Amino acid sequence: MKRPTIISLGEVLWDLFPDGERFGGAPANFACHAAIQGADVTMLSAVGDDQNGHDAIGTLSAYGVDVSLMQIIPDAPTGTVGVALDNNGKPTFVIHQGSAWDQLVWNDAMASRITTADAVSFGTLGQRHAVSGATIRRAVEAAATKGIPCVLDINLRPPFFDAEMIRDSVQLASILKLSDDELVEVCFACSISKTDQPEGDLRGLLEFGSLDMVVLTRGENGAVLVTHEGTFTQDGIDGNVIDTVGAGDAFTAAFLVGELRGYAHDQNLRKSCEVAAATCAHSGSVPEARSNTSDHSEISDRGAVT
């Protein structure tokens, strides 16, 4: 079976948990999980010329992610985020400003790679700065012009979004993925009147953005997928929950790879929920790296994330 080629755009950073630092950033987590699912993934982001930056590139490489287009910004630090977990393993974040990933710039190599991909994935947080925001939007527009599926994974982190950003991003995408925590904000931004059932809200978003599909993750309650052909639901997958960091990114990665491979929607939705549940069963956003790293530069001790 052909390996899908995917471009992931956005932030690469380190999550600062109470017990230590862990690799993170929704697009970076997505890239690693998509590679685990068997895709050829290229990460487009920026890191600082510091230990965190070199370790982040090493970590991505350990999962088999192509880092040849990663940008190093000498005068900005690699991004970091403070993370606290509640009693149910649900995180809250303090996202530090002035990070290297805010300075991702467009270049010819990026333009060439974008238009040969099978799909492009992007989010909202990576667009918080004018520089990276313009680059991400240009990349998505270039892909959309070629008919390449563009997946928007909503990632609302106050104060780094507004209604215009959400609305414009939805209209750039062909596939929208969001969580039940984000549904009200996204509907408001897109002037969608909320209904008593999520299917009605998702159908409103489908029509607003001229989207191919909208998928809503509902934590322990599973997921809902709305397409022009119908609605598909999946109950939650039971399992041990250590923390939920990265579960949504794992879901999106499994879902996109399954769609690119032509899996039936109901089967793909179940598999994606299973992958997300497995992510909740270990600490951190990605499982331990098992890729052969012999073709890459030396991986730091933090490259194998548990």
Stockholm file with secondary structure:
# STOCKHOLM 1.0

chainA/1-306         MKRPTIISLGEVLWDLFPDGERFGGAPANFACHAAIQGADVTMLSAVGDDQNGHDAIGTLSAYGVDVSLMQIIPDAPTGTVGVALDNNGKPTFVIHQGSAWDQLVWNDAMASRITTADAVSFGTLGQRHAVSGATIRRAVEAAATKGIPCVLDINLRPPFFDAEMIRDSVQLASILKLSDDELVEVCFACSISKTDQPEGDLRGLLEFGSLDMVVLTRGENGAVLVTHEGTFTQDGIDGNVIDTVGAGDAFTAAFLVGELRGYAHDQNLRKSCEVAAATCAHSGSVPEARSNTSDHSEISDRGAVT
#=GR chainA/1-306 SS CCCCEEEEESCCEEEEETTEEEEECHHHHHHHHHHHTTCEEEEECEEESSHHHHHHHHHHHHTTCBCTTCEEETTSCCEEEEEEECTTSCEEEEECSSCGGGGCCCCHHHHHHHTTCSEEEEESGGGSSHHHHHHHHHHHHHHHHTTCCEEEECCCCTTSCCHHHHHHHHHHCSEEEEETTTHHHHHHHTTCCCCSSHHHHHHHHHHHTTCSEEEEECGGGCEEEEESSCEEEECCCCCCCSCCTTHHHHHHHHHHHHHHTTCCHHHHHHHHHHHHHHHHTSSSSSCCCCSCCTTSSCCCGGGSCC
#=GC SS_cons         CCCCEEEEESCCEEEEETTEEEEECHHHHHHHHHHHTTCEEEEECEEESSHHHHHHHHHHHHTTCBCTTCEEETTSCCEEEEEEECTTSCEEEEECSSCGGGGCCCCHHHHHHHTTCSEEEEESGGGSSHHHHHHHHHHHHHHHHTTCCEEEECCCCTTSCCHHHHHHHHHHCSEEEEETTTHHHHHHHTTCCCCSSHHHHHHHHHHHTTCSEEEEECGGGCEEEEESSCEEEECCCCCCCSCCTTHHHHHHHHHHHHHHTTCCHHHHHHHHHHHHHHHHTSSSSSCCCCSCCTTSSCCCGGGSCC
//
